[in-house]
Amino acid sequence: MKHLVIGATGNIGARVAQRLIVSGARPSVFVRSAKRAKALFGNHVDIHTGDLENPGPALDTALLGVDGVFLVTDGPDLAKRDRAVSFAASRAGVRHLVKLSTLDVRTGIGTGPWHARGEDAVRESGVAFTFIHAAGFMSNALSWSESIRRAGVLRSSTGGGKIAFIHPDDVAAVATVSLTTRDYDGQSLVVTGPESLSYGEMAATIGRAIGKSVGFEEISDRQAHAGTVQWAGAGPYVDALVDIWRAVREGRLDTVTDGVKWVTGREPIPFGQWAAENAVSFQ
Ligand SMILES: NC(=O)c1ccc[n+]([C@@H]2O[C@H](COP(=O)([O-])OP(=O)(O)OC[C@H]3O[C@@H](n4cnc5c(N)ncnc54)[C@H](OP(=O)(O)O)[C@@H]3O)[C@@H](O)[C@H]2O)c1
């Protein structure tokens, strides 16, 4: 079986490619930077260079002889890239496409509508698919690192609301099983971490991991927006984040599923383990 990973230099795609390599496979990757792919995977992958904004023949070449595609796309217009990849995959005779999507497709919050349109495009292509409806990633907590390092505090507009962040390794594990077994064709897999936690509880967990007290300070939506614009720039992405944080505060994203256990056979990784693995980022 030959697999192509699109988004292989990113948080989840790199983990999927690594899992395929560890299993003894030699995946292909479609990347904007061959240098970055080489640094990550050495000579263990077949590298195809191209840009999904203007894929041209590079994408068709990358899809030749491929059985399954793992697809990561992002941004308000991600459906355009989902359409380009899934239709090219269908033309190339690819048998299965696994798309990293979001739990918010079900709620319509934040990036949910972007991915809903992407899923529609994949369905229209006719290629067999699995959608990963993932909860927020634990790695989002890295955006708190500067404030925790400098001031020992996490500032957020999420109030006492809870969310069950998922470890990126669990997202990758579920994606890899779906890609390599075909057991989940036609399904949307809802995957979350093991427990819902408030941001205050996550701050305290990071504090335990670094051996220092880390506080939680509630801020308004307006303050959250202004603070996030400083590092992400104004635009629909920041609006989506503020939308998500409001939904957390209002208890609309407090969902825990057994999706990870159902697909991988093991319990999802707790936030405390993620915090211990990433303690150095907060010190
Ligand atoms: N963060 C969350 O809490 C969360 C929760 C649920 C779902 N999601 C979804 O997860 C996805 C993000 O996954 P991630 O964290 O793994 O993303 P990431 O780390 O930002 O990686 C994105 C990947 O896509 C590649 N890429 C971007 N534009 C490209 C283009 N035009 N052509 C080819 N490749 C391109 C990037 O390549 P370069 O290295 O060249 O930049 C990189 O490999 C999004 O769809 C998001 O909505 C996120």
PDBQT file of the ligand as one rigid body, heavy atoms in Angstrom, charges set to zero:
ROOT
HETATM    1  N1  LIG A 301      -5.443  23.367  16.345  1.00  0.00    +0.000 N 
HETATM    2  C1  LIG A 301      -6.579  22.785  16.707  1.00  0.00    +0.000 C 
HETATM    3  O1  LIG A 301      -7.001  22.842  17.852  1.00  0.00    +0.000 OA
HETATM    4  C2  LIG A 301      -7.374  22.009  15.693  1.00  0.00    +0.000 A 
HETATM    5  C3  LIG A 301      -8.448  21.227  16.117  1.00  0.00    +0.000 A 
HETATM    6  C4  LIG A 301      -9.173  20.488  15.165  1.00  0.00    +0.000 A 
HETATM    7  C5  LIG A 301      -8.816  20.566  13.821  1.00  0.00    +0.000 A 
HETATM    8  N2  LIG A 301      -7.764  21.358  13.460  1.00  0.00    +0.000 N 
HETATM    9  C6  LIG A 301      -7.401  21.423  12.036  1.00  0.00    +0.000 C 
HETATM   10  O2  LIG A 301      -6.106  20.889  11.870  1.00  0.00    +0.000 OA
HETATM   11  C7  LIG A 301      -5.517  21.466  10.710  1.00  0.00    +0.000 C 
HETATM   12  C8  LIG A 301      -4.142  22.006  11.056  1.00  0.00    +0.000 C 
HETATM   13  O3  LIG A 301      -3.314  20.887  11.312  1.00  0.00    +0.000 OA
HETATM   14  P1  LIG A 301      -1.816  21.075  11.805  1.00  0.00    +0.000 P 
HETATM   15  O4  LIG A 301      -1.846  21.639  13.189  1.00  0.00    +0.000 OA
HETATM   16  O5  LIG A 301      -1.089  19.819  11.570  1.00  0.00    +0.000 OA
HETATM   17  O6  LIG A 301      -1.321  22.237  10.820  1.00  0.00    +0.000 OA
HETATM   18  P2  LIG A 301       0.120  22.868  10.663  1.00  0.00    +0.000 P 
HETATM   19  O7  LIG A 301       1.058  22.358  11.701  1.00  0.00    +0.000 OA
HETATM   20  O8  LIG A 301      -0.096  24.343  10.536  1.00  0.00    +0.000 OA
HETATM   21  O9  LIG A 301       0.590  22.260   9.259  1.00  0.00    +0.000 OA
HETATM   22  C9  LIG A 301       0.021  22.681   8.055  1.00  0.00    +0.000 C 
HETATM   23  C10 LIG A 301       0.706  21.910   6.940  1.00  0.00    +0.000 C 
HETATM   24  O10 LIG A 301       0.093  22.255   5.686  1.00  0.00    +0.000 OA
HETATM   25  C11 LIG A 301       1.132  22.638   4.786  1.00  0.00    +0.000 C 
HETATM   26  N3  LIG A 301       0.618  23.624   3.845  1.00  0.00    +0.000 N 
HETATM   27  C12 LIG A 301       0.039  24.820   4.123  1.00  0.00    +0.000 A 
HETATM   28  N4  LIG A 301      -0.296  25.448   3.002  1.00  0.00    +0.000 NA
HETATM   29  C13 LIG A 301       0.071  24.634   1.969  1.00  0.00    +0.000 A 
HETATM   30  C14 LIG A 301       0.000  24.735   0.553  1.00  0.00    +0.000 A 
HETATM   31  N5  LIG A 301      -0.531  25.811  -0.049  1.00  0.00    +0.000 N 
HETATM   32  N6  LIG A 301       0.481  23.712  -0.189  1.00  0.00    +0.000 NA
HETATM   33  C15 LIG A 301       1.025  22.628   0.389  1.00  0.00    +0.000 A 
HETATM   34  N7  LIG A 301       1.116  22.467   1.725  1.00  0.00    +0.000 NA
HETATM   35  C16 LIG A 301       0.650  23.466   2.504  1.00  0.00    +0.000 A 
HETATM   36  C17 LIG A 301       2.214  23.237   5.669  1.00  0.00    +0.000 C 
HETATM   37  O11 LIG A 301       3.439  23.238   4.956  1.00  0.00    +0.000 OA
HETATM   38  P3  LIG A 301       4.636  24.270   5.238  1.00  0.00    +0.000 P 
HETATM   39  O12 LIG A 301       5.594  23.541   6.166  1.00  0.00    +0.000 OA
HETATM   40  O13 LIG A 301       5.209  24.497   3.884  1.00  0.00    +0.000 OA
HETATM   41  O14 LIG A 301       4.048  25.505   5.850  1.00  0.00    +0.000 OA
HETATM   42  C18 LIG A 301       2.203  22.216   6.807  1.00  0.00    +0.000 C 
HETATM   43  O15 LIG A 301       2.863  21.042   6.457  1.00  0.00    +0.000 OA
HETATM   44  C19 LIG A 301      -6.483  22.570  10.241  1.00  0.00    +0.000 C 
HETATM   45  O16 LIG A 301      -7.321  22.066   9.242  1.00  0.00    +0.000 OA
HETATM   46  C20 LIG A 301      -7.284  22.845  11.489  1.00  0.00    +0.000 C 
HETATM   47  O17 LIG A 301      -8.557  23.421  11.227  1.00  0.00    +0.000 OA
HETATM   48  C21 LIG A 301      -7.022  22.069  14.348  1.00  0.00    +0.000 A 
ENDROOT
TORSDOF 0
